[in-house]
Amino acid sequence: MRAPAPAGLAARDLARGAVLAAGYVVTARLGLAIPLFEPYVTLAWVPSGLALAALLLWGLRLAPGVFAGALIVNLSLGEPFAAALAIALGNTLAAVLAAWLCRRVLAMDVRLGSVRDVVVLLAAGAVGASAVSASIGALALQDIGAFTLERAGTSWLGWWAGDAQGVLFFTPLVLAWAVRPRFDRAALKAVALGGG
């Protein structure tokens, strides 16, 4: 039987989960401000990249943060609770599956120091797991009549492409920022603020 996590670790995970949920909501709202061809399909779904990076860095125990953020976003769009719940579960499942495949099954190094690591992230995270959230999301929205059955394929493809590009572009950015030494981050902040 596994020993319970120390209180400090649990509090840190709770704080990270809350920050992840807030980041998910903020990046989702920004992405939805520029829809691709449907109000809920964007060119690059940044929250997917953020969610996967967080789970790769801090473990699957942060999955509730992904779920909370996704649920808040979908409820804020006025979707029925059942559809919002299904989409949030799909988004969370995709991030969990991608993180599990990348780290546990395919032994990807989060520093992305080799071509193999990049290929693993691309195949498992961007291509494979994005199909999970696209399938669940498209089914949920089709079920509530958000689009006709004839448009299901187009909507699925747009959803998948948005999630895949979110992982492809933003997961490496977050990972690169997170695994660099603190002085690199401080220098980057100084340059960004015009002090470098």
N, C-alpha and C positions, 0 to 999 in steps of 0.2 A: 504494500500500500504506500502511495506517494505521500510524503509529508506535506502539510499545508504550507503555502508560500508565506514568507515573512511579511509582516504588516507593511513594512516599508516598500517591498516589491509590489504588493497588491495595490498600495496607494499610487505608486509610480505608474503601474499599468492602467489604473483608473484614470489618472491624469492624462496619460498618453492617448487613451481611448477617447477621452473627451476632446482633446485637441484634434485627433484624427477625424472625429465626427464633425467638428466645427470646420475643419479644412475641407472636408468632403462637401459640406453644404455650400461654403463660399465658392469653391472652384466650380461646383455644379451650377450655381446661379450665374456665374460669369459665363460659363460655356453655353447655357441655355439662352443667354441674351443674344447669341448669334446662331440660330438654328440652321441646320443644313437644308433640309427640305420638308421637315415635319417639326412641330413645336418641341418635340422631345428627342430629336436626333441631331447630334452635333458632329462637326468634322473631327474633333479630337476630344474625347471624354476624359478630361484631366483627372477626375476622381478615381477612375480605374487605375491610372498610373500611381497616384498617391496611395491608394489602398494597398496595392501590391507591394510598393516599396516599404510601407509601414509593417506589413506582415513579414516581409523578408528580413527586415532589420530587427524587429522586436518580437516576432513569433505570432502564432495563430491565436494567442490569447487576446489579441487586439481586434479580432473579428467582430465583437459586439460594437466597436466604434464604427466600423464600416457599415454594419447593419443600421445603427442608429442614424448615421448621416444620410444613408440612402432612403430610409423610411421618411425622415423629415423632409427631404427634397421632394419625394413623390407625393406626400400628403400636401405639401405647399403648392403643388401644381393642380390641386383640386381633384385628384384621382380618387375613386372609391377606395375604401380601406383595404379590401381584399386585393385589388390590383396593385396598390402601393406596397402592400406586404409581400406579394409575389415578386415584384420587381426588386425590392430591397433584398429578399432572400436570394434571388438570382445574382445580383451584384456581389453579395457577400460570398456566395458559393463559388463564383468565378475567381474572386481574389484568394479564397482559401485553397481552392484546387490549384491555382497557378503557383502559389507560394509553396504548397506541399510538393508539387511536382518539381519545382526548381530546386528546392533545398533538400528535401528528403529522398526523392527518387533519383534525381539527376545530379545532385551534389554541386549545384551552381555556387560559385563564390560571389558574394554580393559586391565585391570590388570590381567585378567584370574585367578582370585582368587578362583574360584570354578570349580568343575567338569562340572557343567552345562555350564559355559562359554567356556570351552575347547571343549565340545561336540557341542555347537553352531558353534564355529569356524570351527571345523572339518566338520560338516554337511553342513552348508551354504557356507563356504568359500572354503574348500578343495574339497568336493565332488560335491556339487551342482553347484556353479558358474563356476567351472573349466570346466564343460561340455559345457557351453556357448562358451567360447573361443575356445575350442577344435572343436566344431561343426562348428563355423564360419570359423576358420582357415583351417580346413580340407577341407571344401567346396571350399574356395577360392583357395587353392593350387591344388585341384583336377580340378577345372575349368580351371586353366592355364596349366594343364598337368604335374604338378610336380610329380605326381604318378598316377598309374592306378587305376581304380575303384576297382579292386580286392584287392588293398592294402589300400583302404580307411579306412576299419575297424581297421587295425593294426596301421595306422598312427594316426587315431583319438584316439585310446587307448593310444598310446605313448604320444600324445600331452596332453591328459587329465591327465595322470599319472604325467607327468612333471610339469604341472600347480598345480595339487593337492599337490604334494610333496613340491613344492616351497612355497605354502601357509602353509602346515603342519609344515615344518621345519623353515622357515625364518620369517614368520609373528610373531610367538611368540618371537623369538629372538629380533626383532626390537621393539616390544611392551615392552618387559621386559627392554630393554635398555632405551627406551624413558620415561617410567613412573617411573623409579628409581630416587631418589634424586640426585642432582648434585654431592654431595660428593662421592656417589657410583661410578659415572661415572669417576670422577677424580682419585679415587683409582684404578679403573679398567685400566685406561690409564697408570697410574704410573707402575702398575704391568706388563702391556703389554710392556712397554718401558724398563723394567728391573730395575725400580727405586723403586720397592716395596719390 
